[in-house]
């Protein structure tokens, strides 16, 4: 971000909540804020809101995807990050836990391994995990911030990803440089375009190659995402005409009111306004397509959660056993799902999931 001091514009580097000692680095404190009417206004809880549409608790509809968060180490510090990831974080999945993940996949019939972070590529076990999952015939997704592909020690990754036919899901919150850099850091947009061109050179984004490159948009500010199809066409026009780059699809994702985005909302005094907007736009038709219905999320220590957002709020799955080494696909396929007020972020408007809109 930048601040004006007299006639000078000074670049300020965003720090993680943990680094600055912010209370919001505590998942327990975040949940307290999200459940406190003083902060979020006089809204019905998510549990009460879905009661008329769901008999009992929200439940899994089966399991197709294992999402693993390899840790909070990242080469960027984005203002909207729900992980509070950054260069100063040290949480990173060990080889032992990575082996537990692969063992679980070997005794399951899942279709997809979805790898995220932080910058997941910075984990020393990233390459091994991709290789193992690819050998099993699984679809592998890398949730990539793009700039890591240009960083020293990681420049060989585009070829590796292409060789193993990894689907790349890459954050590009706007096709305009200023808007993108305001959210992700100065110079990120230019580096992202450079990284996409490298991926394009390898066939990514070309329908005939089968190499998928999907971009992710999330709003700047407190708005909800616009129509996904319309925005995808705008991205194609703008990025194609300006930079001659291509991509497979655009996913629009709502900003989740947790971690650094929650901190931003509180600082600007806009949390209650944003929460009321999410509640006002609650869409019951999104409930059947929520990612938690067919996915579970594993943290860097091997603990299992209903989704990556629950993971960041330290809300593990229901049950006595919560570690991936102790669980089977059967254990997870019909589980009760934990919910809280942050879940309004996935059910507002057209909905929001790891693959964009739901409805």
PLY file of the C-alpha trace (Angstrom):
ply
format ascii 1.0
element vertex 359
property float x
property float y
property float z
element edge 358
property int vertex1
property int vertex2
end_header
0.00 0.00 0.00
1.06 3.66 -0.32
0.61 6.62 1.99
1.09 10.31 1.21
3.49 12.24 3.45
3.61 15.86 2.38
4.48 15.78 -1.32
6.00 12.28 -1.12
4.28 8.97 -1.78
5.89 6.37 0.46
5.60 2.62 -0.17
4.52 0.71 2.96
4.98 -3.05 3.20
2.03 -4.88 4.77
2.89 -7.15 7.68
1.06 -10.23 8.89
-1.31 -9.99 11.82
0.89 -12.41 13.74
4.00 -10.27 13.19
2.31 -7.12 14.49
0.74 -8.85 17.49
-2.80 -8.08 16.29
-5.53 -9.76 18.36
-7.09 -10.99 15.12
-4.19 -13.39 14.69
-6.17 -15.49 17.19
-8.91 -17.61 15.52
-10.84 -17.55 18.80
-10.88 -13.75 18.80
-12.00 -13.65 15.16
-14.96 -15.90 15.96
-15.83 -13.69 18.92
-15.88 -10.61 16.69
-17.99 -12.34 14.02
-20.54 -13.39 16.63
-20.70 -10.04 18.43
-23.63 -7.78 17.49
-21.52 -4.75 18.47
-19.30 -5.51 15.47
-21.54 -7.29 12.94
-24.89 -5.65 13.67
-28.21 -7.24 14.54
-28.12 -10.21 12.17
-29.44 -13.74 12.47
-26.71 -16.34 12.89
-25.85 -18.52 9.92
-27.21 -21.56 11.75
-30.60 -19.91 12.26
-30.64 -18.63 8.68
-30.22 -22.06 7.07
-32.55 -23.84 9.53
-35.60 -23.43 7.28
-33.74 -24.89 4.29
-31.76 -27.71 5.90
-33.11 -30.49 8.13
-30.80 -30.71 11.10
-27.18 -29.72 10.44
-25.51 -29.14 7.10
-23.97 -32.44 6.03
-21.45 -33.67 3.50
-22.81 -35.02 0.21
-19.82 -37.31 -0.35
-16.12 -36.65 -0.86
-14.42 -35.95 -4.18
-11.61 -33.55 -3.26
-8.84 -33.41 -0.67
-7.53 -29.88 -0.27
-4.24 -29.50 1.57
-2.81 -26.25 2.87
0.97 -26.70 2.90
1.50 -23.80 5.27
1.53 -20.05 5.74
4.89 -19.28 4.15
4.44 -16.95 1.17
6.45 -14.52 -0.91
3.57 -12.01 -0.81
1.52 -10.32 1.91
-1.88 -9.56 0.36
-4.38 -7.28 2.10
-7.29 -9.71 1.66
-5.46 -12.91 2.68
-7.62 -15.20 4.85
-4.54 -17.27 5.77
-2.49 -14.34 7.14
0.35 -15.76 5.06
3.61 -13.96 4.38
7.41 -14.13 4.23
7.64 -13.97 8.04
5.53 -17.09 8.65
7.22 -20.42 9.37
4.33 -22.94 9.42
5.10 -25.57 6.76
3.95 -29.16 6.23
6.58 -31.78 7.14
7.47 -34.81 5.02
5.85 -37.08 7.60
2.53 -35.25 7.29
2.84 -35.18 3.48
3.23 -38.97 3.58
0.09 -39.21 5.73
-1.76 -37.28 3.02
-0.57 -39.62 0.27
-1.40 -42.69 2.39
-4.95 -41.37 2.83
-5.29 -40.83 -0.93
-4.02 -44.36 -1.67
-6.76 -45.89 0.49
-9.47 -43.62 -0.90
-11.27 -43.15 -4.20
-10.99 -39.38 -4.40
-10.66 -37.62 -7.74
-8.72 -34.48 -6.91
-5.81 -33.22 -4.80
-6.11 -29.44 -4.42
-2.90 -27.85 -3.12
-2.90 -24.40 -1.55
-1.03 -22.21 0.95
0.57 -19.58 1.46
2.57 -20.12 -1.63
2.35 -23.95 -1.68
5.29 -24.19 -4.06
7.58 -22.91 -1.29
7.01 -26.06 0.74
9.92 -28.51 0.21
7.45 -31.37 -0.28
5.40 -29.70 -3.03
7.15 -31.44 -5.93
6.99 -34.84 -4.22
3.29 -34.47 -3.48
2.51 -33.55 -7.09
4.54 -36.48 -8.38
2.88 -38.97 -6.05
-0.66 -37.78 -6.77
-0.02 -37.69 -10.52
1.22 -41.29 -10.46
-2.10 -42.28 -8.84
-3.98 -40.66 -11.72
-5.47 -37.90 -9.59
-6.31 -34.49 -10.91
-3.87 -32.09 -9.21
-4.59 -28.39 -8.69
-1.97 -25.82 -7.74
-3.39 -22.61 -6.26
-0.62 -20.30 -7.37
0.02 -16.60 -6.76
1.94 -16.43 -10.11
4.82 -14.30 -8.84
6.42 -17.34 -7.18
7.06 -18.73 -10.68
9.57 -15.90 -11.25
11.30 -16.11 -7.86
14.87 -17.44 -7.58
14.81 -21.18 -7.00
11.32 -21.61 -8.47
11.75 -20.63 -12.12
11.69 -24.28 -13.21
8.17 -24.77 -11.83
6.18 -23.87 -14.99
7.80 -26.74 -16.90
7.29 -29.09 -13.94
3.61 -28.20 -13.69
3.09 -28.68 -17.41
4.92 -32.02 -17.42
2.60 -33.35 -14.73
-0.44 -31.67 -16.29
-1.25 -29.78 -13.10
-4.21 -27.42 -13.27
-3.10 -23.94 -12.25
-5.59 -21.72 -10.40
-4.04 -18.29 -10.17
-5.11 -15.16 -8.33
-5.45 -12.05 -10.48
-7.98 -9.85 -8.65
-8.28 -7.33 -11.46
-7.20 -6.81 -15.07
-6.19 -3.25 -14.14
-2.69 -2.84 -12.70
-3.49 -0.24 -10.03
-6.40 -2.23 -8.57
-4.41 -5.45 -8.51
-1.36 -3.88 -6.90
-3.51 -2.12 -4.29
-4.67 -5.51 -3.05
-1.58 -7.67 -3.60
1.42 -5.33 -3.46
3.37 -2.99 -5.70
4.63 -4.61 -8.92
2.60 -7.81 -8.48
0.44 -7.23 -11.55
3.39 -6.86 -13.93
5.04 -9.98 -12.55
1.75 -11.89 -12.77
1.38 -11.01 -16.45
4.96 -12.16 -17.06
4.24 -15.47 -15.29
1.04 -16.03 -17.28
2.98 -15.52 -20.51
5.44 -18.20 -19.44
2.57 -20.57 -18.75
0.99 -19.68 -22.10
4.25 -20.53 -23.87
3.96 -24.04 -22.40
0.39 -24.46 -23.62
-1.53 -23.33 -20.54
-4.82 -21.67 -21.45
-4.86 -23.33 -24.89
-7.92 -25.57 -25.27
-6.06 -28.00 -27.51
-3.32 -28.65 -24.92
-5.56 -29.73 -22.06
-3.50 -27.56 -19.68
-5.93 -25.50 -17.61
-5.07 -22.04 -16.35
-7.94 -20.57 -14.35
-7.77 -17.03 -12.98
-9.38 -15.90 -9.73
-11.08 -12.55 -9.19
-12.05 -11.21 -5.80
-13.48 -7.72 -5.27
-11.45 -4.72 -4.26
-13.37 -3.13 -1.39
-16.68 -4.36 0.04
-18.61 -5.29 -3.08
-19.86 -8.73 -4.09
-18.48 -10.28 -7.28
-20.30 -9.34 -10.50
-21.71 -11.91 -12.92
-18.93 -14.45 -13.49
-19.59 -15.01 -17.20
-19.72 -11.29 -17.98
-16.54 -10.59 -16.03
-14.75 -13.52 -17.69
-15.45 -11.97 -21.09
-14.16 -8.60 -19.87
-10.97 -10.30 -18.62
-10.51 -12.03 -22.00
-10.96 -8.78 -23.87
-8.72 -6.69 -21.62
-5.92 -9.20 -21.06
-6.00 -10.43 -24.64
-5.92 -6.99 -26.23
-3.41 -5.45 -23.83
-1.05 -8.33 -23.16
-1.90 -11.09 -25.68
-2.42 -13.66 -22.93
-5.04 -16.39 -22.63
-6.62 -18.41 -19.85
-9.20 -21.19 -19.49
-11.80 -19.80 -17.08
-12.33 -17.03 -14.55
-13.53 -17.81 -11.03
-15.14 -15.04 -8.97
-14.74 -15.46 -5.21
-16.24 -13.38 -2.42
-13.87 -11.89 0.15
-14.23 -13.86 3.38
-14.59 -11.66 6.50
-11.77 -13.32 8.42
-8.08 -12.66 9.12
-6.52 -9.72 7.25
-9.71 -8.82 5.37
-11.56 -8.79 8.69
-8.87 -6.49 10.08
-9.28 -4.20 7.06
-13.05 -4.05 7.52
-12.68 -3.19 11.20
-10.11 -0.50 10.52
-12.45 1.17 8.03
-15.50 0.72 10.25
-17.25 -1.32 7.56
-17.61 -4.78 9.14
-21.28 -4.44 10.13
-22.13 -2.98 6.70
-20.36 -5.84 4.93
-21.92 -8.54 7.10
-25.38 -7.05 6.65
-24.79 -7.08 2.89
-23.79 -10.77 2.96
-26.87 -11.64 5.03
-29.17 -9.53 2.85
-27.94 -11.37 -0.25
-28.11 -14.85 1.31
-29.08 -17.30 -1.45
-30.45 -20.68 -0.28
-29.85 -22.14 -3.75
-26.11 -22.08 -3.03
-26.35 -24.52 -0.11
-26.22 -27.69 -2.22
-23.07 -26.54 -4.05
-20.95 -25.35 -1.14
-17.40 -26.68 -1.38
-17.62 -28.14 2.14
-20.26 -30.58 0.88
-17.72 -32.51 -1.27
-14.31 -31.37 0.05
-12.25 -31.47 3.22
-9.24 -29.32 4.05
-6.02 -30.53 5.70
-3.69 -28.12 7.49
0.10 -28.16 7.59
0.02 -30.40 10.68
-2.40 -32.94 9.19
-5.56 -31.84 11.00
-8.78 -32.01 8.97
-11.42 -29.28 8.57
-14.60 -28.83 6.55
-12.99 -26.10 4.45
-9.94 -23.84 4.31
-11.86 -21.02 6.04
-12.81 -23.24 8.97
-9.16 -24.26 9.10
-8.09 -20.65 9.60
-10.69 -20.25 12.35
-9.50 -23.45 14.06
-12.83 -25.25 13.64
-11.84 -28.89 13.05
-14.30 -31.48 11.76
-16.81 -33.06 14.12
-15.65 -36.25 15.82
-13.06 -37.69 18.15
-10.49 -38.20 15.36
-9.42 -35.14 13.37
-6.00 -36.13 11.98
-5.70 -37.34 8.39
-3.68 -40.39 9.46
-6.59 -41.60 11.63
-9.42 -41.06 9.14
-10.93 -42.87 6.18
-12.98 -41.63 3.25
-16.04 -43.25 4.88
-15.48 -41.21 8.05
-15.65 -37.98 6.07
-18.26 -38.75 3.40
-21.38 -38.14 5.51
-20.08 -35.94 8.30
-21.89 -33.03 9.94
-20.36 -29.71 8.86
-19.43 -26.97 11.31
-20.70 -23.51 10.40
-20.44 -19.98 11.79
-21.21 -16.46 10.59
-18.27 -16.34 8.16
-20.22 -18.90 6.07
-22.42 -16.06 4.82
-19.46 -15.25 2.54
-20.00 -18.46 0.58
-23.78 -18.14 0.32
-24.22 -14.50 -0.72
-25.39 -13.64 -4.22
-24.39 -16.30 -6.71
-22.32 -18.03 -4.04
-18.59 -18.55 -3.73
-16.49 -21.69 -3.83
-13.03 -22.83 -4.86
-14.35 -22.96 -8.44
-16.14 -19.63 -8.39
-19.87 -19.01 -8.33
-22.30 -21.76 -7.31
-25.76 -20.67 -8.48
0 1
1 2
2 3
3 4
4 5
5 6
6 7
7 8
8 9
9 10
10 11
11 12
12 13
13 14
14 15
15 16
16 17
17 18
18 19
19 20
20 21
21 22
22 23
23 24
24 25
25 26
26 27
27 28
28 29
29 30
30 31
31 32
32 33
33 34
34 35
35 36
36 37
37 38
38 39
39 40
40 41
41 42
42 43
43 44
44 45
45 46
46 47
47 48
48 49
49 50
50 51
51 52
52 53
53 54
54 55
55 56
56 57
57 58
58 59
59 60
60 61
61 62
62 63
63 64
64 65
65 66
66 67
67 68
68 69
69 70
70 71
71 72
72 73
73 74
74 75
75 76
76 77
77 78
78 79
79 80
80 81
81 82
82 83
83 84
84 85
85 86
86 87
87 88
88 89
89 90
90 91
91 92
92 93
93 94
94 95
95 96
96 97
97 98
98 99
99 100
100 101
101 102
102 103
103 104
104 105
105 106
106 107
107 108
108 109
109 110
110 111
111 112
112 113
113 114
114 115
115 116
116 117
117 118
118 119
119 120
120 121
121 122
122 123
123 124
124 125
125 126
126 127
127 128
128 129
129 130
130 131
131 132
132 133
133 134
134 135
135 136
136 137
137 138
138 139
139 140
140 141
141 142
142 143
143 144
144 145
145 146
146 147
147 148
148 149
149 150
150 151
151 152
152 153
153 154
154 155
155 156
156 157
157 158
158 159
159 160
160 161
161 162
162 163
163 164
164 165
165 166
166 167
167 168
168 169
169 170
170 171
171 172
172 173
173 174
174 175
175 176
176 177
177 178
178 179
179 180
180 181
181 182
182 183
183 184
184 185
185 186
186 187
187 188
188 189
189 190
190 191
191 192
192 193
193 194
194 195
195 196
196 197
197 198
198 199
199 200
200 201
201 202
202 203
203 204
204 205
205 206
206 207
207 208
208 209
209 210
210 211
211 212
212 213
213 214
214 215
215 216
216 217
217 218
218 219
219 220
220 221
221 222
222 223
223 224
224 225
225 226
226 227
227 228
228 229
229 230
230 231
231 232
232 233
233 234
234 235
235 236
236 237
237 238
238 239
239 240
240 241
241 242
242 243
243 244
244 245
245 246
246 247
247 248
248 249
249 250
250 251
251 252
252 253
253 254
254 255
255 256
256 257
257 258
258 259
259 260
260 261
261 262
262 263
263 264
264 265
265 266
266 267
267 268
268 269
269 270
270 271
271 272
272 273
273 274
274 275
275 276
276 277
277 278
278 279
279 280
280 281
281 282
282 283
283 284
284 285
285 286
286 287
287 288
288 289
289 290
290 291
291 292
292 293
293 294
294 295
295 296
296 297
297 298
298 299
299 300
300 301
301 302
302 303
303 304
304 305
305 306
306 307
307 308
308 309
309 310
310 311
311 312
312 313
313 314
314 315
315 316
316 317
317 318
318 319
319 320
320 321
321 322
322 323
323 324
324 325
325 326
326 327
327 328
328 329
329 330
330 331
331 332
332 333
333 334
334 335
335 336
336 337
337 338
338 339
339 340
340 341
341 342
342 343
343 344
344 345
345 346
346 347
347 348
348 349
349 350
350 351
351 352
352 353
353 354
354 355
355 356
356 357
357 358
